[in-house]
C-alpha cells in the first residue's frame, strides 16, 4: 500500500504535524510521520530524526547536535533525500513548516521522480518559490498564518492541505506511458524554425515534448529524462549555457547535460542560440554590458551578443560535458549561424565569435565509438540542418 509521508520538525511543530496526520487518515490514507529535527528529538514520529540522520553519508554526527543550524539543516536535507530513496511505499510527500523546513523538505522532494505527489505547506509559499520548486512538480501552498500553534485558521489551512495531499495519493492518474515513445526537444524563439521542422519530421513516430530553454526549461527536460518519461532528447537549443557562464537571466546549472550523462539516452545536441545572453527589459541590462551589441527581442527581453572569448568558454563547457556521455550521441555544428539572428546580414552575425565556439568544440572533442561530431554548412534554421537532426535521431533510436 502506498502511504503519505508527512515530514516536519517535531521539536517545534509536533501538534501541527499530528493534526495533519489525523486529517489525512480521516481522508482515507495511511500515514508515515517523519521527524527531521536537528537539535532535540522528541517522540511521536514513526521515523525518528536519528533514523533519518543515519542515512547521511557521514552518519548522524553530520546532522544532529551541531551548533551551526544552517549546516545541520543542509545535512538533514541530504539525509532525508537518501532516506526517501530507500522507501518503496511512498504514495506522496507532504511537508509543512517555515523557511528552514521548506528548504529542507523541498530539497528532498526535488530528488523524487516527476509524478510522485509532493505538497509543501509553507510560510514562504507566497513569494518567489523557484528555489524550492525548480523543474519539479512540487505544489506550494501558503499557510496564511505561521505554523506555530493550532487555531481556527491554521486548522482549516492544514486540514485542506492534508486532504489535498491525501487526494493525490488516493486519486487514479493515467500511466505516463504514451501511445508513442516520448522524446524531449529544447527550443528558443530564434531556433523555432529548426525545432519545428525537426518535430514535424518526428511526431508521427514519437510523442514530442518541446521545452522553452529559459533555464528552468532545460532542467525540466532533464528531470523528466531521469524520471523515465523520455526515451531520448534533441537538445538543439543550449542557450542556457551562455547565461550560466556570463550572467544572464535564463541560466542552466553546472549539471547541464547531466541527465544524458547518467541515463545514457540517445541524444542529438547542437549549439542553438549560444550567440546570446538574455536579460530583461533594456534598462535591466547590467552597466558593464551597456556598450555591447544588444538586441531588443521584445519589451521584456534584451539579447546580448556573445564575444569570441565567451564563445570559447561556452564551447569548452559543452564539449567537456558531451565527452562524458556514454550513450549514443550526435553533436551538430551549424557553420553558418547558431540562431535566426546570427545569419549573414542579421544583427548578431559574427563569424569570429562563431569560429571561436566551433574551434573550442573541435579542440576539446574526444573521439569515442558512441559519439560523432558532425559539421554542416548550414544555418541552424535551414531545412537541411533540421532534417539532419531528425534523421540522426531516428538512426540513434534504433
C-alpha positions in Angstrom: 0.0 0.0 0.0 1.2 3.5 -0.8 1.5 5.9 2.1 1.6 9.6 2.6 4.9 10.7 4.2 4.3 13.8 6.4 7.6 15.4 7.2 8.5 18.2 9.6 10.3 19.2 12.8 8.7 17.6 15.8 10.8 19.7 18.2 8.8 22.8 17.1 5.8 21.5 15.0 4.6 18.3 16.7 0.9 19.3 17.3 0.6 20.6 13.8 2.1 17.5 12.2 -0.1 15.2 14.3 -3.2 17.3 13.3 -2.1 16.9 9.6 -1.7 13.2 10.0 -5.1 12.8 11.7 -6.7 14.8 8.8 -5.0 12.7 6.2 -6.0 9.4 7.9 -9.6 10.6 8.1 -9.4 11.2 4.3 -8.5 7.6 3.9 -4.8 7.2 3.5 -2.1 5.6 5.6 0.4 8.0 7.0 4.1 7.8 7.9 5.2 10.7 10.2 8.9 11.6 9.7 10.8 13.8 12.2 13.6 16.0 10.7 14.5 17.9 13.8 18.2 18.8 14.0 18.6 19.9 17.6 16.5 18.0 20.1 14.3 15.0 19.2 11.0 14.1 20.7 8.7 11.1 20.4 5.6 10.9 18.3 7.1 10.2 14.9 7.0 6.9 13.1 10.5 7.7 11.8 12.8 9.5 14.2 15.2 12.2 13.4 18.1 9.9 14.4 16.9 7.3 11.9 16.8 9.9 9.1 20.1 11.4 10.1 21.7 7.9 9.9 21.2 8.0 6.1 23.7 10.8 5.7 26.9 9.6 4.1 28.8 10.7 7.2 26.2 9.4 9.7 24.3 11.1 12.5 27.3 13.2 13.5 27.0 15.3 10.3 23.4 16.2 11.2 22.4 16.1 14.8 23.5 18.4 17.7 25.6 20.8 15.6 25.9 24.4 16.7 25.7 25.7 13.1 22.0 25.4 12.3 22.5 26.0 8.6 25.0 23.1 8.3 22.6 20.9 10.3 19.6 21.7 8.1 21.7 21.1 5.0 22.9 17.8 6.4 19.4 16.7 7.3 18.2 17.6 3.8 20.8 15.3 2.3 19.9 12.6 4.8 16.2 12.9 4.1 16.9 12.6 0.3 18.8 9.4 0.9 16.2 8.1 3.2 13.3 8.6 0.8 15.1 6.9 -2.0 15.1 3.7 0.1 11.3 3.6 0.6 9.1 1.7 -1.8 5.8 2.6 -0.3 5.8 6.4 -1.0 2.4 7.4 -2.3 3.1 11.1 -1.7 5.1 13.5 0.4 3.7 16.4 2.4 5.8 18.9 4.3 4.8 21.8 6.5 6.8 24.5 8.2 8.7 27.7 7.9 11.6 28.7 5.6 14.1 26.2 7.1 11.8 23.2 6.9 10.6 24.3 3.4 14.2 24.4 2.2 14.9 21.0 3.8 11.9 19.1 2.7 11.7 20.5 -0.9 15.4 19.7 -1.3 14.4 16.0 -0.8 11.2 16.4 -2.9 13.3 17.5 -5.8 15.1 14.2 -5.8 11.9 12.2 -6.3 10.6 11.3 -9.7 8.2 13.5 -11.6 4.7 12.2 -10.9 5.2 11.4 -7.2 2.7 13.7 -5.4 4.6 16.5 -3.5 2.9 19.2 -1.5 4.6 21.8 0.7 2.6 23.9 3.1 4.8 26.8 3.8 5.0 30.3 5.3 7.1 31.4 2.3 4.9 30.0 -0.5 3.5 33.4 -1.4 6.9 34.8 -2.6 9.5 33.5 -5.1 9.1 29.8 -5.0 11.5 29.0 -7.8 14.4 28.0 -5.5 12.1 25.5 -3.8 10.3 24.1 -6.8 12.9 24.2 -9.6 11.9 21.9 -12.5 9.8 19.7 -10.4 6.0 19.1 -9.9 6.0 20.4 -6.3 2.8 22.1 -5.2 3.4 25.0 -2.8 0.6 26.1 -0.6 0.7 29.3 1.5 0.0 28.8 5.2 -1.5 32.3 5.7 -0.6 32.3 9.4 2.6 31.0 10.8 2.7 27.3 11.5 3.1 28.0 15.2 0.2 26.5 17.1 -3.3 25.3 16.2 -6.0 27.9 15.9 -9.2 28.3 13.8 -7.3 29.5 10.8 -4.3 27.1 10.9 -6.6 24.1 11.5 -8.5 24.8 8.3 -5.5 25.5 6.2 -3.6 22.4 7.4 -6.6 20.2 7.0 -7.1 21.5 3.5 -3.5 20.8 2.6 -3.6 17.3 4.2 -6.8 16.5 2.3 -5.2 17.7 -0.9 -2.2 15.5 -0.3 -4.4 12.5 0.6 -6.4 13.1 -2.6 -3.3 12.9 -4.7 -2.2 9.7 -3.1 -5.7 8.1 -3.5 -6.5 9.5 -6.9 -6.0 7.5 -10.0 -3.8 9.0 -12.7 -3.2 7.8 -16.2 0.1 6.0 -16.9 2.8 8.3 -18.2 3.3 5.8 -21.0 2.1 7.3 -24.2 1.0 5.5 -27.3 4.3 6.5 -28.8 7.7 6.8 -27.2 8.2 10.3 -25.6 11.2 12.5 -26.5 12.2 16.0 -25.5 13.4 18.9 -27.6 14.8 22.3 -26.5 13.7 25.4 -28.4 14.0 29.2 -28.3 12.4 31.9 -30.4 15.4 32.1 -32.6 15.6 28.4 -33.2 11.9 27.8 -33.6 12.1 27.0 -37.4 14.7 24.4 -36.8 13.0 22.7 -33.9 9.5 22.9 -35.5 10.8 21.3 -38.7 12.5 18.5 -36.8 9.5 18.0 -34.6 7.2 17.6 -37.6 9.6 15.1 -39.0 9.5 13.0 -35.9 6.0 13.4 -34.4 4.4 10.6 -36.4 6.7 8.1 -34.5 7.2 9.9 -31.2 5.3 11.9 -28.6 7.3 15.1 -28.8 7.6 17.5 -25.8 9.2 20.8 -26.5 10.9 22.8 -23.7 11.4 26.5 -23.8 15.1 27.0 -23.0 14.7 29.5 -20.3 16.9 28.0 -17.6 14.2 26.0 -16.0 13.1 24.5 -19.3 16.3 22.6 -19.8 16.2 21.4 -16.2 12.6 20.3 -16.7 13.5 18.2 -19.8 16.5 16.6 -17.9 14.4 15.9 -14.8 11.8 14.1 -17.0 14.5 12.1 -18.7 15.8 10.9 -15.3 12.3 10.2 -14.2 11.9 7.8 -17.0 9.4 9.8 -19.0 11.6 10.4 -22.1 13.3 7.9 -24.3 15.6 10.4 -26.0 16.5 14.1 -26.4 17.1 16.5 -29.2 18.9 19.2 -27.2 19.1 21.6 -30.1 19.0 24.9 -28.1 21.7 25.1 -25.5 21.4 28.9 -24.9 21.1 28.4 -21.1 24.9 27.7 -21.1 26.0 31.3 -22.0 23.5 32.7 -19.5 25.1 30.5 -16.9 28.7 31.4 -17.7 28.2 35.1 -18.4 25.4 36.1 -16.1 22.1 36.1 -18.0 18.6 35.6 -16.6 18.0 32.1 -18.1 20.9 30.1 -16.8 21.3 26.4 -16.5 23.4 24.9 -13.7 26.7 23.2 -13.7 24.8 19.9 -14.1 23.5 20.8 -17.6 23.6 17.7 -19.8 23.8 15.6 -16.6 20.7 13.6 -17.5 22.2 12.5 -20.8 25.4 11.5 -19.0 23.6 9.5 -16.3 20.8 7.9 -18.3 22.8 7.2 -21.5 19.7 8.1 -23.5 20.1 8.7 -27.3 20.8 12.4 -27.7 21.2 14.8 -30.6 22.9 18.0 -29.5 23.5 21.4 -31.1 24.6 24.9 -30.1 21.3 26.7 -30.8 21.2 30.3 -29.6 24.5 30.3 -27.8 25.2 33.6 -29.7 23.3 35.4 -27.0 22.9 36.1 -23.3 19.4 37.0 -22.1 18.4 39.9 -19.9 15.1 41.6 -19.1 14.0 44.9 -20.4 16.7 47.2 -21.7 17.0 49.2 -18.5 17.8 46.0 -16.6 21.0 45.2 -18.6 23.9 45.5 -16.2 26.0 48.6 -16.6 29.1 46.7 -17.6 27.3 45.3 -20.7 25.6 48.5 -21.9 28.1 49.2 -24.7 27.8 45.6 -26.1 25.9 44.5 -29.2 22.3 44.5 -27.7 19.1 43.5 -29.5 15.6 44.1 -28.2 13.8 40.8 -28.7 10.6 42.3 -27.1 9.8 44.8 -24.4 10.8 42.4 -21.6 13.7 40.5 -23.2 17.0 42.1 -24.3 19.7 39.9 -26.0 23.4 40.5 -25.9 25.8 39.0 -28.5 28.4 36.7 -27.0 32.1 37.6 -27.7 34.7 35.3 -29.2 36.2 34.9 -25.7 32.8 34.0 -24.2 32.2 31.6 -27.1 35.4 29.7 -26.4 34.2 29.2 -22.8 30.8 28.1 -24.0 32.2 25.6 -26.4 34.6 24.3 -23.7 31.8 23.8 -21.2 29.6 22.0 -23.6 32.2 19.7 -25.2 33.5 18.7 -21.8 30.0 17.5 -20.8 29.4 15.8 -24.1 32.7 13.9 -23.7 31.3 12.3 -20.6 28.2 10.8 -22.4 28.4 7.1 -22.8 25.1 6.7 -24.7 24.6 7.3 -28.4 25.3 11.0 -29.2 25.4 13.1 -32.4 26.7 16.6 -31.9 25.9 19.0 -34.8 27.6 22.3 -35.6 25.7 24.7 -37.9 28.6 26.6 -39.5 26.5 29.4 -41.0 25.0 30.5 -37.7 23.6 29.2 -34.5 20.4 31.3 -34.5 18.0 33.2 -36.7 19.8 36.5 -35.9 23.3 35.0 -36.4 22.8 34.6 -40.1 24.6 36.8 -42.7 23.1 40.3 -42.6 21.4 39.8 -39.2 22.4 41.8 -36.1 24.3 39.0 -34.4 26.2 37.7 -37.4 29.8 37.4 -36.1 31.9 34.9 -37.9 34.8 35.4 -35.5 32.7 34.6 -32.4 31.2 31.6 -34.1 34.7 30.4 -35.2 35.8 30.6 -31.5 32.9 28.4 -30.5 33.4 25.8 -33.2 37.2 25.7 -32.6 36.8 25.2 -28.9 34.5 22.3 -29.5 36.8 20.7 -32.1 39.8 21.1 -29.9 38.1 19.6 -26.9 36.4 16.8 -28.7 37.3 13.3 -27.6 36.6 10.6 -30.1 34.5 7.6 -29.0 32.5 4.9 -30.8 29.2 6.2 -29.3 29.8 9.9 -30.2 30.1 11.7 -33.5 30.8 15.4 -34.2 29.0 16.5 -37.4 29.6 19.8 -39.1 27.2 21.1 -41.7 27.5 24.2 -43.9 24.0 25.5 -42.8 22.4 28.0 -40.5 20.7 26.1 -37.7 17.2 27.0 -39.1 17.9 25.7 -42.6 15.7 22.8 -43.6 18.7 20.7 -44.4 20.0 21.1 -40.9 16.7 20.3 -39.3 16.3 17.2 -41.5 19.8 16.1 -40.5 18.9 16.4 -36.8 15.8 14.4 -37.2 17.4 11.7 -39.3 20.3 11.4 -36.9 17.9 10.8 -34.0 16.0 8.2 -36.0 19.2 6.4 -36.6 20.2 6.6 -32.9 16.8 5.4 -31.6 17.1 2.1 -33.5 
